[in-house]
Amino acid sequence: MSGLEIFQNGTSLHPDTMGEPIYQIGTKNADGGYDAVVFDAMTKKEAQARLADMQPKAPKAKPVAKKKPAVKKVAKKAKAKKKPTRKR
């Protein structure tokens, strides 16, 4: 859900939180208003956490194993056998 934003939509009328700002999550219109997607009245901290949960998770990159350089195997050359010499 791209384009979602947190916006303040009034203040709390609850006796315990009287006058504190209320936040909702929605998309911004061309005229500057908002279309609410999440209608729950939340504190800013709650709205940020909820928005983070709604965002798509990026796939975790798998760690690439470092490859060791190939060791070149050198074939041992066969030693040339000396021909026995004849004694004259």
TORMIVO-266077 format. One record per residue: residue in three letters; chain; residue number from 0; x, y, z of N, C-alpha, C in turn. Coordinates in steps of 0.02 Angstrom, whole numbers. Example, Ala and Ser with C-alpha at 12.3 -4.5 7.8 and 13.67 -1.06 7.14 Angstrom:
# TORMIVO-266077
R  code  unit  pos    n.xx    n.yy    n.zz   ca.xx   ca.yy   ca.zz    c.xx    c.yy    c.zz
R   ALA     A    0     660    -284     390     615    -225     390     660    -165     390
R   SER     A    1     642    -112     354     684     -53     357     645       2     394
//
This chain:
# TORMIVO-266077
R  code  unit  pos    n.xx    n.yy    n.zz   ca.xx   ca.yy   ca.zz    c.xx    c.yy    c.zz
R   MET     A    0      42     -58       0       0       0       0      45      62       0
R   SER     A    1      59      85     -57     102     144     -61      61     207     -54
R   GLY     A    2      92     260     -33      59     324     -27      22     333      38
R   LEU     A    3      28     286      84      -6     294     148      33     342     192
R   GLU     A    4      -3     383     228      27     433     273     -10     434     339
R   ILE     A    5      24     459     389      -8     471     454     -29     544     454
R   PHE     A    6     -91     557     475    -114     626     479    -154     636     542
R   GLN     A    7    -151     697     568    -189     715     628    -260     731     608
R   ASN     A    8    -307     700     644    -376     710     627    -415     729     691
R   GLY     A    9    -397     785     720    -433     809     779    -396     796     844
R   THR     A   10    -432     806     899    -404     795     965    -449     749    1004
R   SER     A   11    -421     718    1055    -457     669    1095    -508     703    1140
R   LEU     A   12    -566     672    1146    -617     696    1193    -625     649    1252
R   HIS     A   13    -583     598    1254    -584     551    1310    -559     586    1373
R   PRO     A   14    -592     576    1430    -571     612    1491    -499     600    1512
R   ASP     A   15    -471     540    1498    -402     526    1518    -351     559    1471
R   THR     A   16    -370     571    1409    -323     598    1360    -350     662    1328
R   MET     A   17    -388     700    1365    -421     760    1339    -372     807    1305
R   GLY     A   18    -386     825    1243    -347     875    1207    -286     848    1170
R   GLU     A   19    -269     784    1178    -211     756    1143    -230     743    1070
R   PRO     A   20    -182     752    1024    -198     742     953    -215     669     937
R   ILE     A   21    -260     660     890    -280     594     866    -254     586     795
R   TYR     A   22    -226     528     781    -197     515     715    -233     458     682
R   GLN     A   23    -235     461     615    -262     408     573    -215     397     515
R   ILE     A   24    -227     344     478    -185     327     420    -228     331     358
R   GLY     A   25    -201     363     305    -239     368     243    -196     393     186
R   THR     A   26    -228     410     131    -194     436      72    -215     508      61
R   LYS     A   27    -169     547      34    -181     618      23    -216     629     -44
R   ASN     A   28    -267     672     -44    -303     690    -105    -267     746    -142
R   ALA     A   29    -288     759    -202    -261     814    -242    -278     881    -211
R   ASP     A   30    -335     886    -177    -355     950    -146    -323     961     -78
R   GLY     A   31    -280     914     -55    -246     923       9    -279     887      67
R   GLY     A   32    -338     859      57    -372     822     109    -347     750     111
R   TYR     A   33    -376     710     155    -355     641     163    -414     594     158
R   ASP     A   34    -403     535     129    -451     481     130    -424     431     181
R   ALA     A   35    -461     423     236    -438     377     289    -445     305     266
R   VAL     A   36    -392     266     280    -392     195     265    -402     157     331
R   VAL     A   37    -369     181     384    -376     153     451    -413     206     492
R   PHE     A   38    -473     190     513    -515     239     547    -504     242     622
R   ASP     A   39    -465     197     650    -453     196     722    -418     259     744
R   ALA     A   40    -440     287     802    -406     345     831    -345     320     869
R   MET     A   41    -285     345     851    -223     320     880    -178     378     902
R   THR     A   42    -131     362     946     -79     410     962     -30     407     904
R   LYS     A   43      15     456     901      64     457     846     107     394     846
R   LYS     A   44     127     372     905     170     313     911     133     251     887
R   GLU     A   45      69     244     905      29     188     882      20     189     807
R   ALA     A   46       8     248     780      -3     255     708      61     238     669
R   GLN     A   47     119     258     694     181     243     660     194     168     660
R   ALA     A   48     180     135     717     190      62     721     142      26     673
R   ARG     A   49      80      48     671      30      16     627      47      27     554
R   LEU     A   50      71      87     536      91     100     468     150      57     448
R   ALA     A   51     198      48     493     256       5     479     234     -67     467
R   ASP     A   52     184     -90     504     159    -158     494     123    -166     428
R   MET     A   53      93    -112     403      55    -115     340     100    -112     279
R   GLN     A   54     160     -87     286     205     -81     229     230    -150     209
R   PRO     A   55     240    -161     143     265    -227     121     337    -236     145
R   LYS     A   56     350    -296     166     417    -313     190     462    -327     130
R   ALA     A   57     521    -298     132     570    -312      79     599    -381      92
R   PRO     A   58     606    -422      40     635    -488      50     707    -482      73
R   LYS     A   59     724    -525     121     792    -523     147     840    -551      95
R   ALA     A   60     895    -516      86     945    -538      38     983    -596      70
R   LYS     A   61     990    -648      32    1028    -706      56    1102    -689      53
R   PRO     A   62    1139    -704     105    1211    -690     103    1244    -735      51
R   VAL     A   63    1285    -706      12    1320    -743     -40    1385    -769     -11
R   ALA     A   64    1394    -833     -16    1455    -864      10    1514    -843     -35
R   LYS     A   65    1567    -825      -2    1627    -806     -40    1658    -869     -69
R   LYS     A   66    1671    -866    -133    1702    -923    -165    1777    -917    -161
R   LYS     A   67    1807    -973    -144    1880    -974    -142    1905    -981    -213
R   PRO     A   68    1960    -946    -228    1986    -954    -296    2007   -1026    -309
R   ALA     A   69    1994   -1050    -367    2011   -1118    -385    2086   -1129    -383
R   VAL     A   70    2105   -1182    -351    2176   -1198    -346    2193   -1240    -406
R   LYS     A   71    2241   -1216    -443    2261   -1253    -503    2307   -1309    -483
R   LYS     A   72    2288   -1367    -502    2330   -1425    -487    2378   -1435    -545
R   VAL     A   73    2440   -1436    -527    2491   -1446    -577    2509   -1520    -577
R   ALA     A   74    2501   -1550    -634    2517   -1621    -640    2593   -1629    -639
R   LYS     A   75    2614   -1676    -599    2686   -1688    -595    2707   -1723    -659
R   LYS     A   76    2760   -1698    -686    2786   -1728    -747    2826   -1790    -728
R   ALA     A   77    2816   -1840    -767    2853   -1902    -755    2926   -1889    -773
R   LYS     A   78    2969   -1912    -729    3040   -1902    -743    3061   -1951    -799
R   ALA     A   79    3098   -1924    -844    3122   -1965    -898    3174   -2014    -870
R   LYS     A   80    3165   -2076    -887    3212   -2127    -863    3272   -2128    -908
R   LYS     A   81    3328   -2131    -876    3389   -2133    -915    3400   -2205    -938
R   LYS     A   82    3420   -2209   -1001    3433   -2274   -1027    3500   -2298    -998
R   PRO     A   83    3502   -2360    -979    3567   -2383    -955    3618   -2382   -1013
R   THR     A   84    3675   -2360    -997    3727   -2356   -1047    3768   -2421   -1046
R   ARG     A   85    3787   -2440   -1105    3828   -2501   -1111    3899   -2483   -1099
R   LYS     A   86    3929   -2527   -1064    4000   -2516   -1056    4036   -2553   -1111
R   ARG     A   87    4085   -2523   -1141    4121   -2554   -1196    4188   -2572   -1174
//
